[in-house]
Amino acid sequence: MQREAKKQMQETGIGTKSQQALKLQQEQNKQERKVRSREKKEADELRMFELKQQNCGYRWVL
């Protein structure tokens, strides 16, 4: 968080206020996408692990 705040403070002189607002919004969206993507990946990996665990027992029965 401190790094982001410092980065934003350094970029204040570039562009108009509306350009700065758009840039900030884009960065926030990027961070949100990154978090959602990571959560989805972890959920998918867990689901695949559980499926493999379920299927593992059936192979030995046959």
N, CA, C, O and CB atoms as a CASP TS submission, in Angstrom:
PFRMAT TS
TARGET T0000
AUTHOR 0000-0000-0000
METHOD Language model
MODEL 1
PARENT N/A
ATOM      1  N   MET     1       0.810  -1.182   0.000  1.00  0.00           N
ATOM      2  CA  MET     1       0.000   0.000   0.000  1.00  0.00           C
ATOM      3  C   MET     1       0.866   1.264   0.000  1.00  0.00           C
ATOM      4  O   MET     1       0.555   2.234  -0.691  1.00  0.00           O
ATOM      5  CB  MET     1      -0.928  -0.012   1.193  1.00  0.00           C
ATOM      6  N   GLN     2       1.932   1.247   0.763  1.00  0.00           N
ATOM      7  CA  GLN     2       2.780   2.424   0.816  1.00  0.00           C
ATOM      8  C   GLN     2       3.464   2.660  -0.527  1.00  0.00           C
ATOM      9  O   GLN     2       3.649   3.802  -0.948  1.00  0.00           O
ATOM     10  CB  GLN     2       3.821   2.281   1.924  1.00  0.00           C
ATOM     11  N   ARG     3       3.830   1.585  -1.184  1.00  0.00           N
ATOM     12  CA  ARG     3       4.467   1.722  -2.494  1.00  0.00           C
ATOM     13  C   ARG     3       3.506   2.354  -3.489  1.00  0.00           C
ATOM     14  O   ARG     3       3.886   3.214  -4.284  1.00  0.00           O
ATOM     15  CB  ARG     3       4.945   0.353  -3.012  1.00  0.00           C
ATOM     16  N   GLU     4       2.243   1.908  -3.428  1.00  0.00           N
ATOM     17  CA  GLU     4       1.246   2.458  -4.343  1.00  0.00           C
ATOM     18  C   GLU     4       1.029   3.936  -4.068  1.00  0.00           C
ATOM     19  O   GLU     4       0.917   4.733  -4.999  1.00  0.00           O
ATOM     20  CB  GLU     4      -0.079   1.695  -4.223  1.00  0.00           C
ATOM     21  N   ALA     5       0.970   4.308  -2.794  1.00  0.00           N
ATOM     22  CA  ALA     5       0.765   5.705  -2.432  1.00  0.00           C
ATOM     23  C   ALA     5       1.947   6.552  -2.905  1.00  0.00           C
ATOM     24  O   ALA     5       1.761   7.649  -3.432  1.00  0.00           O
ATOM     25  CB  ALA     5       0.573   5.848  -0.906  1.00  0.00           C
ATOM     26  N   LYS     6       3.144   6.044  -2.717  1.00  0.00           N
ATOM     27  CA  LYS     6       4.334   6.774  -3.153  1.00  0.00           C
ATOM     28  C   LYS     6       4.343   6.925  -4.666  1.00  0.00           C
ATOM     29  O   LYS     6       4.679   7.988  -5.189  1.00  0.00           O
ATOM     30  CB  LYS     6       5.610   6.060  -2.683  1.00  0.00           C
ATOM     31  N   LYS     7       3.977   5.865  -5.364  1.00  0.00           N
ATOM     32  CA  LYS     7       3.932   5.897  -6.822  1.00  0.00           C
ATOM     33  C   LYS     7       2.918   6.924  -7.304  1.00  0.00           C
ATOM     34  O   LYS     7       3.178   7.667  -8.250  1.00  0.00           O
ATOM     35  CB  LYS     7       3.590   4.511  -7.383  1.00  0.00           C
ATOM     36  N   GLN     8       1.758   6.964  -6.648  1.00  0.00           N
ATOM     37  CA  GLN     8       0.728   7.921  -7.035  1.00  0.00           C
ATOM     38  C   GLN     8       1.180   9.352  -6.766  1.00  0.00           C
ATOM     39  O   GLN     8       0.870  10.253  -7.546  1.00  0.00           O
ATOM     40  CB  GLN     8      -0.574   7.631  -6.289  1.00  0.00           C
ATOM     41  N   MET     9       1.898   9.569  -5.687  1.00  0.00           N
ATOM     42  CA  MET     9       2.377  10.914  -5.363  1.00  0.00           C
ATOM     43  C   MET     9       3.391  11.388  -6.397  1.00  0.00           C
ATOM     44  O   MET     9       3.433  12.577  -6.713  1.00  0.00           O
ATOM     45  CB  MET     9       3.000  10.942  -3.957  1.00  0.00           C
ATOM     46  N   GLN    10       4.195  10.499  -6.920  1.00  0.00           N
ATOM     47  CA  GLN    10       5.198  10.870  -7.906  1.00  0.00           C
ATOM     48  C   GLN    10       4.569  11.187  -9.251  1.00  0.00           C
ATOM     49  O   GLN    10       5.134  11.961 -10.023  1.00  0.00           O
ATOM     50  CB  GLN    10       6.216   9.762  -8.061  1.00  0.00           C
ATOM     51  N   GLU    11       3.415  10.608  -9.550  1.00  0.00           N
ATOM     52  CA  GLU    11       2.779  10.787 -10.846  1.00  0.00           C
ATOM     53  C   GLU    11       1.813  11.971 -10.895  1.00  0.00           C
ATOM     54  O   GLU    11       1.160  12.180 -11.918  1.00  0.00           O
ATOM     55  CB  GLU    11       2.051   9.537 -11.218  1.00  0.00           C
ATOM     56  N   THR    12       1.707  12.744  -9.824  1.00  0.00           N
ATOM     57  CA  THR    12       0.695  13.798  -9.774  1.00  0.00           C
ATOM     58  C   THR    12       0.945  14.912 -10.776  1.00  0.00           C
ATOM     59  O   THR    12      -0.010  15.585 -11.166  1.00  0.00           O
ATOM     60  CB  THR    12       0.634  14.377  -8.393  1.00  0.00           C
ATOM     61  N   GLY    13       2.151  15.138 -11.205  1.00  0.00           N
ATOM     62  CA  GLY    13       2.434  16.244 -12.105  1.00  0.00           C
ATOM     63  C   GLY    13       2.144  15.943 -13.565  1.00  0.00           C
ATOM     64  O   GLY    13       2.238  16.850 -14.393  1.00  0.00           O
ATOM     65  N   ILE    14       1.802  14.735 -13.914  1.00  0.00           N
ATOM     66  CA  ILE    14       1.639  14.342 -15.307  1.00  0.00           C
ATOM     67  C   ILE    14       0.168  14.377 -15.689  1.00  0.00           C
ATOM     68  O   ILE    14      -0.654  13.751 -15.021  1.00  0.00           O
ATOM     69  CB  ILE    14       2.227  12.942 -15.552  1.00  0.00           C
ATOM     70  N   GLY    15      -0.176  15.091 -16.741  1.00  0.00           N
ATOM     71  CA  GLY    15      -1.533  15.086 -17.287  1.00  0.00           C
ATOM     72  C   GLY    15      -2.508  15.940 -16.509  1.00  0.00           C
ATOM     73  O   GLY    15      -2.166  16.562 -15.504  1.00  0.00           O
ATOM     74  N   THR    16      -3.724  15.951 -17.000  1.00  0.00           N
ATOM     75  CA  THR    16      -4.783  16.705 -16.343  1.00  0.00           C
ATOM     76  C   THR    16      -5.377  15.868 -15.217  1.00  0.00           C
ATOM     77  O   THR    16      -5.068  14.686 -15.071  1.00  0.00           O
ATOM     78  CB  THR    16      -5.878  17.120 -17.355  1.00  0.00           C
ATOM     79  N   LYS    17      -6.231  16.500 -14.430  1.00  0.00           N
ATOM     80  CA  LYS    17      -6.855  15.776 -13.319  1.00  0.00           C
ATOM     81  C   LYS    17      -7.696  14.610 -13.826  1.00  0.00           C
ATOM     82  O   LYS    17      -7.721  13.543 -13.214  1.00  0.00           O
ATOM     83  CB  LYS    17      -7.724  16.723 -12.483  1.00  0.00           C
ATOM     84  N   SER    18      -8.379  14.816 -14.937  1.00  0.00           N
ATOM     85  CA  SER    18      -9.206  13.731 -15.470  1.00  0.00           C
ATOM     86  C   SER    18      -8.331  12.581 -15.964  1.00  0.00           C
ATOM     87  O   SER    18      -8.692  11.414 -15.807  1.00  0.00           O
ATOM     88  CB  SER    18     -10.105  14.246 -16.613  1.00  0.00           C
ATOM     89  N   GLN    19      -7.183  12.903 -16.560  1.00  0.00           N
ATOM     90  CA  GLN    19      -6.274  11.851 -17.008  1.00  0.00           C
ATOM     91  C   GLN    19      -5.723  11.077 -15.810  1.00  0.00           C
ATOM     92  O   GLN    19      -5.595   9.853 -15.846  1.00  0.00           O
ATOM     93  CB  GLN    19      -5.120  12.450 -17.838  1.00  0.00           C
ATOM     94  N   GLN    20      -5.403  11.816 -14.757  1.00  0.00           N
ATOM     95  CA  GLN    20      -4.904  11.165 -13.550  1.00  0.00           C
ATOM     96  C   GLN    20      -5.971  10.261 -12.945  1.00  0.00           C
ATOM     97  O   GLN    20      -5.670   9.161 -12.481  1.00  0.00           O
ATOM     98  CB  GLN    20      -4.450  12.211 -12.523  1.00  0.00           C
ATOM     99  N   ALA    21      -7.224  10.726 -12.952  1.00  0.00           N
ATOM    100  CA  ALA    21      -8.318   9.930 -12.402  1.00  0.00           C
ATOM    101  C   ALA    21      -8.514   8.653 -13.215  1.00  0.00           C
ATOM    102  O   ALA    21      -8.730   7.580 -12.652  1.00  0.00           O
ATOM    103  CB  ALA    21      -9.620  10.749 -12.373  1.00  0.00           C
ATOM    104  N   LEU    22      -8.437   8.772 -14.544  1.00  0.00           N
ATOM    105  CA  LEU    22      -8.579   7.592 -15.398  1.00  0.00           C
ATOM    106  C   LEU    22      -7.449   6.597 -15.141  1.00  0.00           C
ATOM    107  O   LEU    22      -7.675   5.389 -15.063  1.00  0.00           O
ATOM    108  CB  LEU    22      -8.599   8.000 -16.880  1.00  0.00           C
ATOM    109  N   LYS    23      -6.245   7.115 -15.012  1.00  0.00           N
ATOM    110  CA  LYS    23      -5.086   6.259 -14.757  1.00  0.00           C
ATOM    111  C   LYS    23      -5.244   5.527 -13.423  1.00  0.00           C
ATOM    112  O   LYS    23      -4.967   4.332 -13.322  1.00  0.00           O
ATOM    113  CB  LYS    23      -3.785   7.094 -14.761  1.00  0.00           C
ATOM    114  N   LEU    24      -5.690   6.255 -12.411  1.00  0.00           N
ATOM    115  CA  LEU    24      -5.888   5.649 -11.099  1.00  0.00           C
ATOM    116  C   LEU    24      -6.964   4.567 -11.166  1.00  0.00           C
ATOM    117  O   LEU    24      -6.811   3.495 -10.580  1.00  0.00           O
ATOM    118  CB  LEU    24      -6.270   6.720 -10.064  1.00  0.00           C
ATOM    119  N   GLN    25      -8.045   4.850 -11.876  1.00  0.00           N
ATOM    120  CA  GLN    25      -9.119   3.874 -12.016  1.00  0.00           C
ATOM    121  C   GLN    25      -8.626   2.625 -12.748  1.00  0.00           C
ATOM    122  O   GLN    25      -8.982   1.506 -12.378  1.00  0.00           O
ATOM    123  CB  GLN    25     -10.309   4.494 -12.762  1.00  0.00           C
ATOM    124  N   GLN    26      -7.816   2.814 -13.776  1.00  0.00           N
ATOM    125  CA  GLN    26      -7.273   1.674 -14.514  1.00  0.00           C
ATOM    126  C   GLN    26      -6.391   0.816 -13.613  1.00  0.00           C
ATOM    127  O   GLN    26      -6.455  -0.412 -13.664  1.00  0.00           O
ATOM    128  CB  GLN    26      -6.474   2.156 -15.735  1.00  0.00           C
ATOM    129  N   GLU    27      -5.577   1.455 -12.798  1.00  0.00           N
ATOM    130  CA  GLU    27      -4.698   0.714 -11.893  1.00  0.00           C
ATOM    131  C   GLU    27      -5.513  -0.068 -10.865  1.00  0.00           C
ATOM    132  O   GLU    27      -5.187  -1.211 -10.545  1.00  0.00           O
ATOM    133  CB  GLU    27      -3.728   1.671 -11.182  1.00  0.00           C
ATOM    134  N   GLN    28      -6.572   0.554 -10.353  1.00  0.00           N
ATOM    135  CA  GLN    28      -7.413  -0.139  -9.381  1.00  0.00           C
ATOM    136  C   GLN    28      -8.099  -1.338 -10.020  1.00  0.00           C
ATOM    137  O   GLN    28      -8.171  -2.410  -9.420  1.00  0.00           O
ATOM    138  CB  GLN    28      -8.457   0.818  -8.795  1.00  0.00           C
ATOM    139  N   ASN    29      -8.601  -1.159 -11.234  1.00  0.00           N
ATOM    140  CA  ASN    29      -9.241  -2.266 -11.949  1.00  0.00           C
ATOM    141  C   ASN    29      -8.253  -3.398 -12.196  1.00  0.00           C
ATOM    142  O   ASN    29      -8.598  -4.576 -12.094  1.00  0.00           O
ATOM    143  CB  ASN    29      -9.824  -1.778 -13.281  1.00  0.00           C
ATOM    144  N   LYS    30      -7.024  -3.024 -12.520  1.00  0.00           N
ATOM    145  CA  LYS    30      -5.979  -4.020 -12.769  1.00  0.00           C
ATOM    146  C   LYS    30      -5.719  -4.848 -11.503  1.00  0.00           C
ATOM    147  O   LYS    30      -5.592  -6.071 -11.567  1.00  0.00           O
ATOM    148  CB  LYS    30      -4.671  -3.329 -13.241  1.00  0.00           C
ATOM    149  N   GLN    31      -5.642  -4.173 -10.365  1.00  0.00           N
ATOM    150  CA  GLN    31      -5.412  -4.876  -9.109  1.00  0.00           C
ATOM    151  C   GLN    31      -6.582  -5.804  -8.777  1.00  0.00           C
ATOM    152  O   GLN    31      -6.379  -6.931  -8.325  1.00  0.00           O
ATOM    153  CB  GLN    31      -5.192  -3.872  -7.971  1.00  0.00           C
ATOM    154  N   GLU    32      -7.811  -5.321  -9.005  1.00  0.00           N
ATOM    155  CA  GLU    32      -8.993  -6.140  -8.732  1.00  0.00           C
ATOM    156  C   GLU    32      -9.028  -7.373  -9.635  1.00  0.00           C
ATOM    157  O   GLU    32      -9.359  -8.470  -9.185  1.00  0.00           O
ATOM    158  CB  GLU    32     -10.273  -5.311  -8.922  1.00  0.00           C
ATOM    159  N   ARG    33      -8.685  -7.186 -10.909  1.00  0.00           N
ATOM    160  CA  ARG    33      -8.641  -8.321 -11.840  1.00  0.00           C
ATOM    161  C   ARG    33      -7.605  -9.339 -11.387  1.00  0.00           C
ATOM    162  O   ARG    33      -7.834 -10.547 -11.449  1.00  0.00           O
ATOM    163  CB  ARG    33      -8.324  -7.842 -13.271  1.00  0.00           C
ATOM    164  N   LYS    34      -6.478  -8.840 -10.936  1.00  0.00           N
ATOM    165  CA  LYS    34      -5.401  -9.720 -10.495  1.00  0.00           C
ATOM    166  C   LYS    34      -5.850 -10.566  -9.302  1.00  0.00           C
ATOM    167  O   LYS    34      -5.572 -11.763  -9.241  1.00  0.00           O
ATOM    168  CB  LYS    34      -4.151  -8.899 -10.128  1.00  0.00           C
ATOM    169  N   VAL    35      -6.545  -9.936  -8.360  1.00  0.00           N
ATOM    170  CA  VAL    35      -7.028 -10.658  -7.182  1.00  0.00           C
ATOM    171  C   VAL    35      -8.076 -11.689  -7.580  1.00  0.00           C
ATOM    172  O   VAL    35      -8.021 -12.836  -7.138  1.00  0.00           O
ATOM    173  CB  VAL    35      -7.610  -9.680  -6.146  1.00  0.00           C
ATOM    174  N   ARG    36      -9.036 -11.279  -8.420  1.00  0.00           N
ATOM    175  CA  ARG    36     -10.082 -12.215  -8.855  1.00  0.00           C
ATOM    176  C   ARG    36      -9.480 -13.384  -9.622  1.00  0.00           C
ATOM    177  O   ARG    36      -9.903 -14.527  -9.451  1.00  0.00           O
ATOM    178  CB  ARG    36     -11.122 -11.495  -9.728  1.00  0.00           C
ATOM    179  N   SER    37      -8.500 -13.101 -10.460  1.00  0.00           N
ATOM    180  CA  SER    37      -7.858 -14.146 -11.250  1.00  0.00           C
ATOM    181  C   SER    37      -7.147 -15.145 -10.339  1.00  0.00           C
ATOM    182  O   SER    37      -7.231 -16.355 -10.552  1.00  0.00           O
ATOM    183  CB  SER    37      -6.863 -13.531 -12.250  1.00  0.00           C
ATOM    184  N   ARG    38      -6.458 -14.643  -9.340  1.00  0.00           N
ATOM    185  CA  ARG    38      -5.745 -15.510  -8.410  1.00  0.00           C
ATOM    186  C   ARG    38      -6.735 -16.385  -7.633  1.00  0.00           C
ATOM    187  O   ARG    38      -6.503 -17.579  -7.444  1.00  0.00           O
ATOM    188  CB  ARG    38      -4.886 -14.670  -7.437  1.00  0.00           C
ATOM    189  N   GLU    39      -7.843 -15.777  -7.184  1.00  0.00           N
ATOM    190  CA  GLU    39      -8.845 -16.541  -6.443  1.00  0.00           C
ATOM    191  C   GLU    39      -9.464 -17.630  -7.319  1.00  0.00           C
ATOM    192  O   GLU    39      -9.680 -18.751  -6.860  1.00  0.00           O
ATOM    193  CB  GLU    39      -9.940 -15.607  -5.908  1.00  0.00           C
ATOM    194  N   LYS    40      -9.746 -17.301  -8.570  1.00  0.00           N
ATOM    195  CA  LYS    40     -10.335 -18.273  -9.488  1.00  0.00           C
ATOM    196  C   LYS    40      -9.361 -19.421  -9.738  1.00  0.00           C
ATOM    197  O   LYS    40      -9.758 -20.586  -9.766  1.00  0.00           O
ATOM    198  CB  LYS    40     -10.723 -17.598 -10.820  1.00  0.00           C
ATOM    199  N   LYS    41      -8.095 -19.086  -9.917  1.00  0.00           N
ATOM    200  CA  LYS    41      -7.080 -20.111 -10.161  1.00  0.00           C
ATOM    201  C   LYS    41      -6.972 -21.061  -8.970  1.00  0.00           C
ATOM    202  O   LYS    41      -6.889 -22.277  -9.144  1.00  0.00           O
ATOM    203  CB  LYS    41      -5.714 -19.458 -10.446  1.00  0.00           C
ATOM    204  N   GLU    42      -6.972 -20.502  -7.764  1.00  0.00           N
ATOM    205  CA  GLU    42      -6.887 -21.340  -6.572  1.00  0.00           C
ATOM    206  C   GLU    42      -8.116 -22.234  -6.440  1.00  0.00           C
ATOM    207  O   GLU    42      -7.999 -23.404  -6.076  1.00  0.00           O
ATOM    208  CB  GLU    42      -6.729 -20.473  -5.322  1.00  0.00           C
ATOM    209  N   ALA    43      -9.297 -21.685  -6.734  1.00  0.00           N
ATOM    210  CA  ALA    43     -10.529 -22.474  -6.655  1.00  0.00           C
ATOM    211  C   ALA    43     -10.512 -23.601  -7.682  1.00  0.00           C
ATOM    212  O   ALA    43     -10.913 -24.725  -7.382  1.00  0.00           O
ATOM    213  CB  ALA    43     -11.763 -21.576  -6.873  1.00  0.00           C
ATOM    214  N   ASP    44     -10.048 -23.301  -8.887  1.00  0.00           N
ATOM    215  CA  ASP    44      -9.963 -24.327  -9.930  1.00  0.00           C
ATOM    216  C   ASP    44      -8.984 -25.435  -9.545  1.00  0.00           C
ATOM    217  O   ASP    44      -9.253 -26.617  -9.756  1.00  0.00           O
ATOM    218  CB  ASP    44      -9.542 -23.697 -11.262  1.00  0.00           C
ATOM    219  N   GLU    45      -7.847 -25.035  -8.978  1.00  0.00           N
ATOM    220  CA  GLU    45      -6.864 -26.034  -8.558  1.00  0.00           C
ATOM    221  C   GLU    45      -7.422 -26.919  -7.447  1.00  0.00           C
ATOM    222  O   GLU    45      -7.203 -28.130  -7.446  1.00  0.00           O
ATOM    223  CB  GLU    45      -5.573 -25.349  -8.088  1.00  0.00           C
ATOM    224  N   LEU    46      -8.136 -26.323  -6.512  1.00  0.00           N
ATOM    225  CA  LEU    46      -8.735 -27.097  -5.429  1.00  0.00           C
ATOM    226  C   LEU    46      -9.786 -28.056  -5.977  1.00  0.00           C
ATOM    227  O   LEU    46      -9.851 -29.211  -5.556  1.00  0.00           O
ATOM    228  CB  LEU    46      -9.359 -26.163  -4.379  1.00  0.00           C
ATOM    229  N   ARG    47     -10.602 -27.589  -6.905  1.00  0.00           N
ATOM    230  CA  ARG    47     -11.636 -28.436  -7.506  1.00  0.00           C
ATOM    231  C   ARG    47     -11.002 -29.622  -8.232  1.00  0.00           C
ATOM    232  O   ARG    47     -11.468 -30.754  -8.106  1.00  0.00           O
ATOM    233  CB  ARG    47     -12.509 -27.616  -8.481  1.00  0.00           C
ATOM    234  N   MET    48      -9.946 -29.358  -8.988  1.00  0.00           N
ATOM    235  CA  MET    48      -9.268 -30.441  -9.708  1.00  0.00           C
ATOM    236  C   MET    48      -8.640 -31.433  -8.728  1.00  0.00           C
ATOM    237  O   MET    48      -8.680 -32.642  -8.960  1.00  0.00           O
ATOM    238  CB  MET    48      -8.188 -29.870 -10.651  1.00  0.00           C
ATOM    239  N   PHE    49      -8.067 -30.937  -7.651  1.00  0.00           N
ATOM    240  CA  PHE    49      -7.481 -31.816  -6.639  1.00  0.00           C
ATOM    241  C   PHE    49      -8.546 -32.725  -6.040  1.00  0.00           C
ATOM    242  O   PHE    49      -8.333 -33.927  -5.879  1.00  0.00           O
ATOM    243  CB  PHE    49      -6.802 -30.990  -5.531  1.00  0.00           C
ATOM    244  N   GLU    50      -9.710 -32.131  -5.710  1.00  0.00           N
ATOM    245  CA  GLU    50     -10.788 -32.925  -5.129  1.00  0.00           C
ATOM    246  C   GLU    50     -11.306 -33.965  -6.116  1.00  0.00           C
ATOM    247  O   GLU    50     -11.611 -35.092  -5.725  1.00  0.00           O
ATOM    248  CB  GLU    50     -11.929 -32.017  -4.679  1.00  0.00           C
ATOM    249  N   LEU    51     -11.407 -33.599  -7.379  1.00  0.00           N
ATOM    250  CA  LEU    51     -11.841 -34.565  -8.389  1.00  0.00           C
ATOM    251  C   LEU    51     -10.852 -35.719  -8.507  1.00  0.00           C
ATOM    252  O   LEU    51     -11.253 -36.877  -8.630  1.00  0.00           O
ATOM    253  CB  LEU    51     -12.009 -33.878  -9.747  1.00  0.00           C
ATOM    254  N   LYS    52      -9.575 -35.404  -8.471  1.00  0.00           N
ATOM    255  CA  LYS    52      -8.558 -36.449  -8.555  1.00  0.00           C
ATOM    256  C   LYS    52      -8.619 -37.363  -7.342  1.00  0.00           C
ATOM    257  O   LYS    52      -8.431 -38.573  -7.462  1.00  0.00           O
ATOM    258  CB  LYS    52      -7.162 -35.832  -8.679  1.00  0.00           C
ATOM    259  N   GLN    53      -8.884 -36.782  -6.167  1.00  0.00           N
ATOM    260  CA  GLN    53      -8.990 -37.593  -4.961  1.00  0.00           C
ATOM    261  C   GLN    53     -10.176 -38.546  -5.049  1.00  0.00           C
ATOM    262  O   GLN    53     -10.081 -39.703  -4.639  1.00  0.00           O
ATOM    263  CB  GLN    53      -9.121 -36.699  -3.728  1.00  0.00           C
ATOM    264  N   GLN    54     -11.294 -38.056  -5.586  1.00  0.00           N
ATOM    265  CA  GLN    54     -12.480 -38.904  -5.721  1.00  0.00           C
ATOM    266  C   GLN    54     -12.228 -40.027  -6.719  1.00  0.00           C
ATOM    267  O   GLN    54     -12.601 -41.174  -6.471  1.00  0.00           O
ATOM    268  CB  GLN    54     -13.694 -38.068  -6.160  1.00  0.00           C
ATOM    269  N   ASN    55     -11.606 -39.709  -7.828  1.00  0.00           N
ATOM    270  CA  ASN    55     -11.370 -40.697  -8.880  1.00  0.00           C
ATOM    271  C   ASN    55     -10.308 -41.713  -8.490  1.00  0.00           C
ATOM    272  O   ASN    55     -10.307 -42.832  -9.004  1.00  0.00           O
ATOM    273  CB  ASN    55     -10.962 -40.004 -10.159  1.00  0.00           C
ATOM    274  N   CYS    56      -9.430 -41.354  -7.616  1.00  0.00           N
ATOM    275  CA  CYS    56      -8.329 -42.233  -7.227  1.00  0.00           C
ATOM    276  C   CYS    56      -8.845 -43.530  -6.617  1.00  0.00           C
ATOM    277  O   CYS    56      -8.316 -44.596  -6.931  1.00  0.00           O
ATOM    278  CB  CYS    56      -7.406 -41.524  -6.238  1.00  0.00           C
ATOM    279  N   GLY    57      -9.848 -43.478  -5.768  1.00  0.00           N
ATOM    280  CA  GLY    57     -10.369 -44.668  -5.112  1.00  0.00           C
ATOM    281  C   GLY    57     -11.065 -45.610  -6.062  1.00  0.00           C
ATOM    282  O   GLY    57     -11.019 -46.823  -5.859  1.00  0.00           O
ATOM    283  N   TYR    58     -11.702 -45.100  -7.083  1.00  0.00           N
ATOM    284  CA  TYR    58     -12.455 -45.941  -8.003  1.00  0.00           C
ATOM    285  C   TYR    58     -11.545 -46.809  -8.866  1.00  0.00           C
ATOM    286  O   TYR    58     -11.940 -47.903  -9.269  1.00  0.00           O
ATOM    287  CB  TYR    58     -13.332 -45.083  -8.886  1.00  0.00           C
ATOM    288  N   ARG    59     -10.374 -46.356  -9.146  1.00  0.00           N
ATOM    289  CA  ARG    59      -9.461 -47.126  -9.991  1.00  0.00           C
ATOM    290  C   ARG    59      -9.084 -48.440  -9.321  1.00  0.00           C
ATOM    291  O   ARG    59      -8.939 -49.458  -9.999  1.00  0.00           O
ATOM    292  CB  ARG    59      -8.198 -46.311 -10.304  1.00  0.00           C
ATOM    293  N   TRP    60      -8.926 -48.433  -8.018  1.00  0.00           N
ATOM    294  CA  TRP    60      -8.486 -49.628  -7.315  1.00  0.00           C
ATOM    295  C   TRP    60      -9.616 -50.647  -7.173  1.00  0.00           C
ATOM    296  O   TRP    60      -9.364 -51.843  -7.027  1.00  0.00           O
ATOM    297  CB  TRP    60      -7.943 -49.257  -5.946  1.00  0.00           C
ATOM    298  N   VAL    61     -10.841 -50.176  -7.215  1.00  0.00           N
ATOM    299  CA  VAL    61     -11.983 -51.079  -7.088  1.00  0.00           C
ATOM    300  C   VAL    61     -12.122 -51.920  -8.343  1.00  0.00           C
ATOM    301  O   VAL    61     -12.462 -53.100  -8.267  1.00  0.00           O
ATOM    302  CB  VAL    61     -13.279 -50.291  -6.823  1.00  0.00           C
ATOM    303  N   LEU    62     -11.864 -51.328  -9.488  1.00  0.00           N
ATOM    304  CA  LEU    62     -11.987 -52.055 -10.746  1.00  0.00           C
ATOM    305  C   LEU    62     -10.878 -53.064 -10.821  1.00  0.00           C
ATOM    306  O   LEU    62     -10.779 -53.800 -11.803  1.00  0.00           O
ATOM    307  CB  LEU    62     -11.948 -51.104 -11.963  1.00  0.00           C
TER
END
